[in-house]
Amino acid sequence: MAENREEILANFQGITAIDDVAEAIYHLEESNWDLLTAINRVMPQDGNNPTAQPSDSTHDVEMIDEDISVITPKIHPPDRIDTNEASTSSPRNNVSNLVELQVNFNNKMHEIKMSSSATVSDLKKRLELVCGVPYCRQQLSGLGGSRATAGAALGSLGLARGQVLRLKAADQQAADDEVAELLTQTYTLKVKFEDKDYTLKFPGTKTVQEVKNDFYALTDVPVRHQQWSGWPSVPGLDDTVLAMAGLSRPEHELAVKRAPAKQKDYKRIIIDSSDSENSSVEEVEDSADGFVAEDDMFVDLVQSERLQPLMSEAVEDEAIGCIEFGSRFRARYGPNTPSFFEGTLADAIKEACLKPAKDRKLLGVYLHHEQSVLSHVFCAQLLGCETVLHTLAHNFVLYGWDLTHASNNQMLLTSIANALGPMASMTVRSIPVERLPALLVIMRVRSNTEIYSVINGNVGVSELVGQLVEAIERFAAARDQDAKAEHEREARQRVKREQDEAYQQSLEADRAKEEVKKQVELEKNQEIERAENERLQEEARKQAHRSDALSRVPPEPAASDGDVSRIRVRLPPPHDTCLERRFRYTDTLQALLDYLASEGFPHESYKVISGWPRRDLTTEPLSSTLQALKLTPQETVMLEER
């Protein structure tokens, strides 16, 4: 323990605010260097003082609510002796230098007294000893918010005498927040079914049972036929939400198998259709040979050899199946029958529901089943009724399908799921065989195409007509609203198109103006460039002329030489200076003119005028000497622009 005594001493002084090292060591040695015992020796806590009365060991606390704002320590009686005063008599432990706090932990109040110079970190170390909560997991409220950093002195936090603090361990406070966070997360399930892999995403509030139901809508495998592997072992798994099921993150892998079908015995039903107006039903003995049911709703039954089914088994093309259904329906029930749409269900939906609102119709989907006792009566009497035929012909696009064979049934369910969604497929799947045939009424309302009603085969003519009329009236009202909305939308789009066209025209005009402006600017720049080039060429020409003239100017004689003439030249405005140079008497007028040309004043542009008598020297022979021109020994001449 010797190697830790310095740390124990530092902690003891920080907690008790005893600055005297000798006194601190005395208390520690008396406690055999047990930090907690030494602290309780100096500052007794929660009844550790043997001299205190049991009733005075702790403060009474009124717990009204979990919020610390309503945790109020009861006031001590006037005659109560505070047993938590520090036992040391050192003047440095004056009450004015102490910070008195009341810390609530697990519904129990602890009095803490520390030096005002002690830091928040020292307070947490003290609370670790008193309350047993590790330093790193302490969560204190009521200490001063963002000012209460680890190194902040308690005296700088403005704490009131007897300030109430609330202490919680981090795991206790975060439990509810952790659950709430799990419920808001999205869980990804990788489900392997047969030869396909599905990636499904669900919120944490989704139950396992709801996941299985959604998988049923996706694969048409009833929940009771689903055999899952990969779910965690959780009691009451089906009712458990995904957030509480212990799934792997970010993805959880599952596998599903279809349970083997059970062998069942069914009664065979033979339909005698020799008379198109009457039908009879005869039940015979149960079959001794069972068969495997592909679906709970439809069963393959023994067909009467005298009836040709309305649709062949295992139809591969939906459109061909519809054409076959309509042809065989007319052959069986005569010409006084509805006209069925020849094409796929998706095409029928386009023909009826996806046109402009004013051109839309209702879509009727007739579902037939050969083994239903109601099929013959419904087809012969209800669908052959003139009123029904007239209603269907003028207001419906009628699509027909035979559900007798499981493969054809599955093809239709897939088409409905693709065109109208899984809920529509579930609606069809839930119709029992004994209620077939059925007529689905599908309409488009407010951009949604959905099943409006299901008319089962056990209705009479009047009830069938009544339901059709009700659907027509509902559809007419919705169609008028949609047509009005489409008209308004088209009007807005037309206005928008006109505005766009006007805007485009404005852009074109602005673009044309900009092009003209650019062209003018280009021509201007080209003119400036041309003028600059000409100026540079002229400047180069003049410079060459000046250089040539300078090369012909004779050297300037010294002032001390004999026969020297000093010529002074006054420059024309705006120049305000003069040129001056020495020439020999024998130098010619050409030499003077070459000198002036080398200075930028060629005789082609300037005249050289002598002072008196006034004469234009440029008209004199260029070979004349300065002496002959009487420009010696000095003379002043003037330059004038021609």
Secondary structure as UniProt FT lines:
FT   HELIX           2..4
FT   HELIX           5..16
FT   HELIX           21..30
FT   TURN            31..33
FT   HELIX           35..42
FT   TURN            46..47
FT   TURN            50..51
FT   HELIX           54..56
FT   STRAND          61..63
FT   HELIX           68..70
FT   STRAND          71..73
FT   TURN            78..79
FT   TURN            83..84
FT   HELIX           91..93
FT   HELIX           95..97
FT   STRAND          98..105
FT   TURN            106..107
FT   STRAND          108..115
FT   TURN            116..117
FT   HELIX           120..131
FT   HELIX           135..137
FT   STRAND          138..141
FT   HELIX           145..147
FT   TURN            150..151
FT   HELIX           154..157
FT   TURN            161..162
FT   STRAND          163..169
FT   HELIX           170..184
FT   STRAND          186..193
FT   TURN            194..195
FT   STRAND          196..203
FT   TURN            204..205
FT   HELIX           208..219
FT   HELIX           223..225
FT   STRAND          226..229
FT   TURN            235..236
FT   HELIX           237..239
FT   HELIX           242..244
FT   TURN            245..246
FT   STRAND          251..258
FT   STRAND          263..264
FT   STRAND          269..272
FT   STRAND          280..283
FT   STRAND          291..292
FT   TURN            305..306
FT   HELIX           318..333
FT   HELIX           345..353
FT   HELIX           357..359
FT   STRAND          362..368
FT   TURN            370..371
FT   TURN            373..374
FT   HELIX           375..377
FT   HELIX           378..382
FT   TURN            383..384
FT   HELIX           386..395
FT   STRAND          396..402
FT   HELIX           406..420
FT   HELIX           422..429
FT   HELIX           433..435
FT   STRAND          438..445
FT   TURN            446..447
FT   STRAND          448..456
FT   HELIX           461..552
FT   TURN            559..560
FT   STRAND          564..570
FT   TURN            573..574
FT   STRAND          578..584
FT   TURN            585..586
FT   HELIX           589..598
FT   TURN            599..600
FT   TURN            603..605
FT   STRAND          606..610
FT   TURN            611..614
FT   STRAND          615..616
FT   HELIX           617..619
FT   TURN            622..623
FT   TURN            626..630
FT   STRAND          634..641
//
